Amino acid sequence: MRVAKKHRGHLVAGAALTVVGALLTACGAADDAAGSEGVVRVATVVDVQSFDPGLNPGQGQRVFLDPVYDTLLTVGEDGGIEPGLASDWTLDKTELRMTIDSGRRFSDGTDLDAAAVVTALEHNQQAGGPAAAALANVKSVDVEGDSEVVLSLNAPSPALPLTLTDVAGMVASPAATSGGEIATTPVGTGPYVLDQKATKAGVVYVYTPNQEFEDTAVQSLKRIEIEVLTDAAARSNALISGQVDLAQVDRTQVATVEKSDLESAVSEGNHWLLHFVARDSGSALANEKIRQAVGYAINRQALVDTVLMGQATPMTQVFSEGSPFHVDGLESGYAFDPEKARQLVRESGVANPRFTIPTFGTFTSAAEAIQADLKDVGITVDIKLIQPGTLDQENRSKNFDAMLTPIKEIHPEQLYGVRVAENGPMNPYQVASPEISALHQQALDAEDEAEQDEIYRSMLTEISDEAIWQNLYTDHSTIAWNSTLSGVKPAPGWPMGPSLRGVTKD
């Protein structure tokens, strides 16, 4: 992450600012509240899909859930896994054991205990959302003693602690999950509660302090308002005018925001790839040479420089240098070579190769650039617009041949389980990859971490060779905030806005 200098500038006026003013008025937000001490307004790009941790996709959506829910484990500033509701944990090939922190209460007044954690994990596993994939290898969840929770595994799960730092590890009140209202009425142990009366679904979500929460260093605000503001110019103008205090900044607005009196930071955002899901006999993508040709046909650098305005890093593998899963030499794979792509198309024997992808909003321009690159080598891409917020659902369907999609998986075990395993939720056609599966099993059977990491690197190389997907780029995520805020800590994994825990406003 790099932090930008503070700049001074003037208010950028325009029609978008009028839109913001109308929106805030519609929300019933008085102008004098915008500058109130302890009241923070956040503008975000997308609406919340669900307040149920078992159904919410996490990542960017976490900005809505984080005020209410605690997770069993957390990610520290150095990227390491740290305690959350679980004060300590141990993992081996057969089980994960956690000691649950005592003395906390849900906002409905019930005590947090090991039994409540078991209920929450079972709900997250059975709800049918993204959390289910994260907990797929959990055979059973049981209480042992007063405070121990034991997750028995049907297969080794080295990424399991990491998954418990996201929605799969969020703990909702047992009463809320059993009552069936958790999707709209979240109840957790976090520092804030959702104010149902002040909230206007799809417009603004209002949070006030959880009276059962005792850590005032974390519960540092009187009120949080998260506004859904999809228009990029309107969002930046709201920031500059002071009508909101913090927001994600669209790449088209970065230069404008940096001229203003705002703090900003850039961190690694989403990693994007073109995932070929229809690798069965009925699709052109069943041919490996067509999938490989796509990789050589895409001019990633031009895509970043033009469509993404330089605010991304071209990538031909998921894991960047410095990661234990980075494969040396793989970064030069699928370098832009349209003639090689044409040759592979000819060698494939596929006449008029064609496939479909979905897109929406500002991502359409990237899809169109890829479409033009592939047309140049004889591959036709049909683009279909979908509704914002439905991409995760489409990833799990058979509606498209390939998915231009950001990924949340940050461990090879997650990548395999979600996108490569025959029963993976984002392998909707259930296409088997025997060589990759064999390497995956070798990694699980490894005797130590160093051996396991080496095998995972071999597995990632095989994924690249078979062209299960083509890596495109890693976004740069820009967040800007009012200088009256203190304690803002942008971090990877929070592209829509960082956690507000510990943030204060003068």
Buried (B, 14 or more C-beta within 10 A) or exposed (E): BEEBEEEEEEEBEEEBBEBBBEBBEEBEBEEEEBBEEEBBBBBBBBBBBBBBBBBBBBBBBBBBBBBBBBBBBBBEEEEEBEBBBBEEBEBEEEBBBBBBBEEBBBBBEBEBBBBBBBBBBBBBBEBEBBBBBBBBBBEEBEBEEEBBBBBEBEBBBBBBBBBBBBBBBBBBBBBBBEEEBBBEBBBBBBBBBBBEEBBBEEBBBBBBBBEBBEEEEBBBBEBBBBBBBBBBBBBBBBBBBBBBBBBBBBBEBBEBBBBBEBBBBBBBBBBBBBBBBBBEEEBBBBBBBBBBBBBBBBBBEBBBBEBBBEBBBBBBBBBBEEBBBBBEEBBEBBBBBBEBBBBBBEEBEBEEBBBBBBBBBBBBBBBBBBBEBBEEBBBEBEBEEBEBBEBBBBBBEEBBBBBBBBBBBBBBBBBBBBBBBEEBBBBBBEBEBEEBBEBBEBBBEBEEEEEBBBBBBBBBBBBBBBBBBBBBBBBBBBBBBBEBBEBBBBBBBBBBBBBBBBBBBE
